Amino acid sequence: MKTNTSRRGMTLVELIVAFTILLVLTSMAVPVARSNVRRMKERQLRDALHEMRAAIDKYKDMADAGKMGIQKLDGFGYPESLVALVDGVKGSGQAADTKLKFLRRIPIDPMTRTTDWGVRSMQDDPKGFNWGGQNVFDVYTKTNDKGSDGKPYSEW
């Protein structure tokens, strides 16, 4: 006598094959996801550096044009700190009644997740990491990591 029994579920071999396929697909997807996150952080870093450097340049241009109040002599027309770009400075001449602001806020460093940026003054070593405190000529991230191009993020 022949009985018709229907198969229910999967055999152990089928389960092992299915899990192996899932494992292989997952192991391929993780590096792609990591590289996408890294690229996104690098783009955010470039944007933040560009925003702050543009604000420093605008501050310098306004100081050179004499549109700001009293400036430090050894500052060479650059801001004293990044906070000065946010807080603003009193203008001179027609703009004496207004405060000139150059940044809404200090951007968050996507690599360190803080607003603590490395700064260099005009008198500092261009490759150094010690700020002399005279002015803010340039900014950089404080992370020690390297970018996808092999160059340290602090040199961007």
Backbone as CSV, one residue per row, in Angstrom:
resi,resn,N_x,N_y,N_z,CA_x,CA_y,CA_z,C_x,C_y,C_z
1,MET,0.816,-1.159,0.000,0.000,0.000,0.000,0.878,1.247,0.000
2,LYS,0.486,2.136,-0.826,1.252,3.365,-1.006,0.531,4.511,-0.327
3,THR,1.244,5.272,0.492,0.620,6.416,1.146,1.176,7.705,0.558
4,ASN,0.335,8.636,0.382,0.737,9.972,-0.102,0.950,10.889,1.094
5,THR,2.187,11.098,1.424,2.492,12.018,2.523,3.092,13.272,1.929
6,SER,2.609,14.392,2.321,3.169,15.657,1.812,4.291,16.110,2.740
7,ARG,5.298,16.697,2.087,6.444,17.193,2.869,6.089,18.534,3.479
8,ARG,6.411,18.661,4.727,6.201,19.943,5.396,7.539,20.403,5.933
9,GLY,7.849,21.718,5.746,9.085,22.263,6.278,10.264,21.966,5.377
10,MET,11.448,22.266,5.899,12.676,22.102,5.137,13.556,21.072,5.825
11,THR,14.368,20.434,5.021,15.310,19.476,5.604,16.493,20.237,6.187
12,LEU,17.298,19.564,6.936,18.468,20.175,7.561,19.442,20.674,6.503
13,VAL,19.615,19.938,5.438,20.526,20.342,4.371,20.031,21.632,3.703
14,GLU,18.748,21.728,3.455,18.173,22.945,2.844,18.364,24.156,3.757
15,LEU,18.193,23.964,5.058,18.398,25.065,6.004,19.850,25.521,6.013
16,ILE,20.775,24.594,5.994,22.198,24.941,6.007,22.554,25.707,4.734
17,VAL,22.047,25.265,3.596,22.312,25.955,2.325,21.723,27.366,2.359
18,ALA,20.517,27.528,2.834,19.872,28.847,2.885,20.645,29.800,3.807
19,PHE,21.042,29.315,4.977,21.811,30.169,5.895,23.181,30.518,5.334
20,THR,23.804,29.612,4.621,25.103,29.887,4.005,24.975,30.985,2.952
21,ILE,23.934,30.906,2.150,23.693,31.945,1.132,23.457,33.296,1.805
22,LEU,22.657,33.324,2.851,22.415,34.578,3.587,23.697,35.130,4.193
23,LEU,24.534,34.264,4.720,25.801,34.673,5.323,26.721,35.299,4.276
24,VAL,26.802,34.693,3.117,27.644,35.222,2.043,27.132,36.583,1.583
25,LEU,25.840,36.714,1.384,25.264,37.990,0.950,25.479,39.089,1.997
26,THR,25.316,38.759,3.263,25.523,39.727,4.338,26.978,40.160,4.413
27,SER,27.891,39.209,4.279,29.317,39.556,4.360,29.744,40.426,3.185
28,MET,29.030,40.365,2.083,29.340,41.226,0.949,28.725,42.616,1.132
29,ALA,27.613,42.710,1.818,26.908,43.980,1.963,27.527,44.880,3.033
30,VAL,28.120,44.314,4.073,28.672,45.110,5.175,29.788,46.050,4.714
31,PRO,30.781,45.602,3.939,31.820,46.545,3.484,31.258,47.674,2.607
32,VAL,30.262,47.364,1.809,29.647,48.394,0.968,28.965,49.435,1.847
33,ALA,28.267,48.994,2.863,27.594,49.924,3.775,28.606,50.782,4.518
34,ARG,29.717,50.169,4.968,30.753,50.929,5.673,31.376,51.987,4.762
35,SER,31.631,51.630,3.516,32.240,52.609,2.607,31.262,53.742,2.298
36,ASN,29.968,53.442,2.251,28.974,54.504,2.037,28.938,55.466,3.221
37,VAL,29.005,54.930,4.433,29.024,55.778,5.634,30.287,56.635,5.645
38,ARG,31.407,56.040,5.281,32.676,56.780,5.247,32.623,57.911,4.225
39,ARG,32.097,57.617,3.040,31.971,58.655,2.008,31.056,59.791,2.460
40,MET,29.986,59.443,3.147,29.063,60.458,3.642,29.760,61.363,4.672
41,LYS,30.524,60.759,5.592,31.256,61.551,6.589,32.308,62.439,5.921
42,GLU,32.985,61.913,4.911,33.987,62.709,4.201,33.334,63.906,3.497
43,ARG,32.166,63.692,2.908,31.452,64.793,2.263,31.047,65.850,3.296
44,GLN,30.560,65.388,4.459,30.184,66.315,5.522,31.402,67.083,6.030
45,LEU,32.550,66.409,6.132,33.780,67.072,6.576,34.190,68.148,5.570
46,ARG,34.177,67.817,4.293,34.525,68.809,3.258,33.597,70.013,3.314
47,ASP,32.296,69.754,3.475,31.326,70.849,3.529,31.563,71.744,4.746
48,ALA,31.817,71.132,5.907,32.041,71.908,7.133,33.317,72.736,7.016
49,LEU,34.393,72.135,6.508,35.644,72.874,6.337,35.462,74.024,5.351
50,HIS,34.739,73.770,4.269,34.495,74.824,3.276,33.694,75.974,3.887
51,GLU,32.675,75.636,4.662,31.833,76.653,5.300,32.652,77.534,6.253
52,MET,33.473,76.907,7.094,34.258,77.679,8.061,35.353,78.491,7.376
53,ARG,36.012,77.907,6.380,37.066,78.644,5.674,36.492,79.813,4.893
54,ALA,35.292,79.651,4.337,34.644,80.768,3.640,34.303,81.882,4.632
55,ALA,33.859,81.513,5.840,33.546,82.512,6.865,34.811,83.246,7.310
56,ILE,35.919,82.519,7.462,37.194,83.148,7.841,37.635,84.116,6.754
57,ASP,37.505,83.704,5.498,37.887,84.574,4.379,37.014,85.820,4.316
58,LYS,35.710,85.661,4.558,34.806,86.815,4.536,35.159,87.785,5.669
59,TYR,35.456,87.241,6.841,35.877,88.059,7.980,37.122,88.854,7.616
60,LYS,38.099,88.166,7.026,39.359,88.813,6.626,39.099,89.915,5.601
61,ASP,38.255,89.653,4.608,37.933,90.655,3.595,37.274,91.889,4.209
62,MET,36.346,91.661,5.144,35.663,92.780,5.804,36.647,93.581,6.664
63,ALA,37.556,92.880,7.338,38.548,93.572,8.170,39.498,94.382,7.296
64,ASP,39.925,93.810,6.184,40.828,94.521,5.271,40.157,95.735,4.644
65,ALA,38.840,95.657,4.457,38.097,96.770,3.868,37.768,97.840,4.907
66,GLY,38.117,97.601,6.181,37.867,98.574,7.239,36.423,98.631,7.683
67,LYS,35.677,97.580,7.482,34.257,97.571,7.838,33.998,97.010,9.229
68,MET,35.069,96.787,9.995,34.911,96.266,11.347,35.527,97.229,12.336
69,GLY,35.130,97.066,13.572,35.663,97.921,14.629,37.139,97.676,14.874
70,ILE,37.568,97.897,16.074,38.980,97.780,16.452,39.442,96.337,16.313
71,GLN,40.579,96.148,15.663,41.163,94.826,15.450,42.501,94.731,16.177
72,LYS,42.863,93.511,16.576,44.184,93.298,17.165,45.241,93.498,16.088
73,LEU,46.353,94.113,16.458,47.413,94.360,15.486,48.074,93.079,15.003
74,ASP,48.283,92.112,15.909,48.943,90.881,15.494,47.967,89.859,14.916
75,GLY,46.694,90.245,14.745,45.687,89.339,14.194,45.676,89.312,12.684
76,PHE,46.315,90.277,12.042,46.377,90.361,10.586,44.996,90.373,9.938
77,GLY,43.993,90.786,10.673,42.642,90.853,10.129,41.875,89.552,10.205
78,TYR,42.426,88.538,10.849,41.735,87.259,11.002,41.004,87.226,12.338
79,PRO,39.956,86.384,12.461,39.209,86.326,13.728,40.060,85.764,14.861
80,GLU,39.711,86.161,16.091,40.437,85.679,17.273,40.125,84.222,17.578
81,SER,38.913,83.787,17.224,38.499,82.405,17.489,37.337,82.068,16.562
82,LEU,36.953,80.799,16.546,35.780,80.402,15.765,34.505,80.962,16.386
83,VAL,34.522,81.121,17.696,33.355,81.672,18.388,33.090,83.103,17.931
84,ALA,34.141,83.856,17.602,33.968,85.229,17.122,33.211,85.261,15.801
85,LEU,33.320,84.214,15.008,32.581,84.146,13.747,31.090,83.946,13.999
86,VAL,30.749,83.281,15.102,29.358,83.038,15.453,28.777,84.223,16.221
87,ASP,29.513,84.709,17.225,29.029,85.815,18.052,28.980,87.119,17.278
88,GLY,29.886,87.283,16.326,29.926,88.495,15.524,30.771,89.580,16.160
89,VAL,31.067,90.607,15.362,31.840,91.758,15.825,31.110,93.021,15.396
90,LYS,31.340,94.079,16.161,30.707,95.356,15.821,31.336,95.901,14.555
91,GLY,30.489,96.408,13.703,30.969,97.018,12.478,31.473,98.424,12.735
92,SER,32.029,99.032,11.712,32.476,100.426,11.811,31.851,101.212,10.670
93,GLY,31.883,102.513,10.772,31.298,103.359,9.735,29.786,103.256,9.754
94,GLN,29.195,103.029,8.603,27.734,102.924,8.505,27.197,101.696,9.224
95,ALA,28.007,100.684,9.330,27.567,99.444,9.976,27.903,99.416,11.462
96,ALA,28.177,100.569,12.074,28.592,100.618,13.478,27.494,100.151,14.422
97,ASP,26.241,100.282,14.039,25.131,99.892,14.904,24.803,98.399,14.822
98,THR,25.390,97.714,13.877,25.059,96.305,13.690,26.241,95.414,14.053
99,LYS,25.901,94.185,14.356,26.929,93.176,14.605,27.055,92.336,13.350
100,LEU,28.270,92.171,12.879,28.526,91.366,11.695,28.797,89.922,12.121
101,LYS,27.953,88.999,11.655,28.107,87.580,11.988,28.456,86.832,10.713
102,PHE,29.299,85.802,10.868,29.805,85.086,9.704,29.402,83.613,9.677
103,LEU,29.023,83.056,10.823,28.526,81.688,10.924,27.302,81.669,11.829
104,ARG,26.334,80.840,11.508,25.189,80.675,12.408,25.583,79.859,13.639
105,ARG,26.415,78.871,13.378,26.898,78.001,14.460,28.196,77.361,13.991
106,ILE,28.967,76.863,14.924,30.174,76.121,14.561,29.720,74.725,14.138
107,PRO,30.060,74.301,12.928,29.616,72.980,12.473,30.193,71.856,13.326
108,ILE,29.476,70.757,13.368,29.948,69.570,14.085,30.912,68.814,13.180
109,ASP,32.051,68.446,13.740,33.034,67.653,13.012,32.474,66.234,12.885
110,PRO,32.216,65.753,11.666,31.622,64.424,11.525,32.549,63.297,11.952
111,MET,33.836,63.559,12.024,34.775,62.508,12.407,34.877,62.360,13.926
112,THR,34.840,63.473,14.656,34.945,63.415,16.116,33.592,63.619,16.799
113,ARG,32.601,64.040,16.044,31.238,64.318,16.528,31.207,65.390,17.611
114,THR,32.108,66.362,17.499,32.131,67.498,18.417,32.287,68.775,17.597
115,THR,32.208,69.904,18.278,32.480,71.191,17.625,33.900,71.654,17.950
116,ASP,34.705,70.747,18.456,36.091,71.062,18.824,36.995,70.830,17.612
117,TRP,37.267,71.892,16.869,38.097,71.827,15.677,39.516,72.264,16.016
118,GLY,40.466,71.752,15.290,41.829,72.237,15.403,41.949,73.533,14.614
119,VAL,42.685,74.505,15.144,42.855,75.785,14.449,44.338,76.131,14.351
120,ARG,44.654,76.882,13.327,46.018,77.383,13.134,45.947,78.885,12.943
121,SER,46.940,79.574,13.485,47.031,81.010,13.245,47.981,81.245,12.084
122,MET,48.011,82.460,11.613,48.874,82.791,10.493,50.346,82.605,10.849
123,GLN,50.682,82.752,12.124,52.060,82.639,12.579,52.476,81.188,12.843
124,ASP,51.532,80.247,12.871,51.823,78.850,13.184,52.417,78.120,11.985
125,ASP,53.038,76.976,12.287,53.539,76.079,11.249,52.343,75.519,10.478
126,PRO,52.348,75.595,9.138,51.196,75.128,8.357,50.854,73.652,8.552
127,LYS,51.815,72.836,8.918,51.556,71.410,9.141,51.473,71.070,10.629
128,GLY,51.693,72.062,11.489,51.707,71.821,12.930,50.314,71.691,13.510
129,PHE,50.260,71.213,14.746,48.991,71.029,15.435,48.916,71.829,16.726
130,ASN,49.840,72.770,16.913,49.821,73.625,18.101,49.403,75.026,17.692
131,TRP,48.326,75.499,18.321,47.803,76.811,17.989,48.475,77.857,18.864
132,GLY,49.012,78.908,18.236,49.670,79.986,18.968,48.698,80.917,19.661
133,GLY,47.430,80.931,19.224,46.413,81.740,19.881,46.266,83.150,19.352
134,GLN,47.050,83.542,18.356,46.976,84.920,17.859,45.711,85.176,17.046
135,ASN,45.350,84.250,16.170,44.192,84.415,15.300,43.809,83.052,14.743
136,VAL,42.740,83.020,13.956,42.321,81.781,13.299,42.488,81.976,11.802
137,PHE,43.522,81.348,11.265,43.832,81.419,9.843,43.271,80.209,9.098
138,ASP,43.245,79.039,9.767,42.781,77.810,9.132,42.201,76.880,10.185
139,VAL,41.385,75.934,9.734,40.786,74.926,10.619,41.061,73.539,10.059
140,TYR,41.045,72.546,10.953,41.223,71.155,10.546,40.554,70.265,11.575
141,THR,40.286,69.019,11.186,39.706,68.057,12.116,40.801,67.482,13.007
142,LYS,40.431,67.108,14.208,41.407,66.589,15.163,41.529,65.066,15.128
143,THR,40.869,64.408,14.207,40.965,62.953,14.129,42.303,62.542,13.520
144,ASN,42.773,61.369,13.895,44.025,60.828,13.367,43.805,59.879,12.196
145,ASP,42.548,59.679,11.807,42.226,58.741,10.736,42.669,59.270,9.378
146,LYS,42.747,58.350,8.429,43.104,58.713,7.059,41.874,58.588,6.171
147,GLY,41.819,59.433,5.150,40.712,59.419,4.219,40.813,58.287,3.225
148,SER,39.812,58.174,2.371,39.805,57.115,1.367,40.917,57.309,0.346
149,ASP,41.450,58.531,0.263,42.571,58.795,-0.646,43.928,58.540,0.011
150,GLY,43.944,58.110,1.277,45.173,57.809,1.986,45.770,59.002,2.709
151,LYS,45.233,60.176,2.492,45.732,61.401,3.122,45.023,61.587,4.470
152,PRO,45.753,61.958,5.534,45.087,62.182,6.833,44.021,63.279,6.723
153,TYR,42.905,63.058,7.426,41.817,64.029,7.400,42.291,65.399,7.905
154,SER,43.241,65.413,8.806,43.721,66.685,9.370,44.463,67.528,8.351
155,GLU,44.806,66.960,7.188,45.482,67.716,6.142,44.538,68.163,5.032
156,TRP,43.249,67.895,5.182,42.299,68.296,4.144,42.108,69.776,4.155
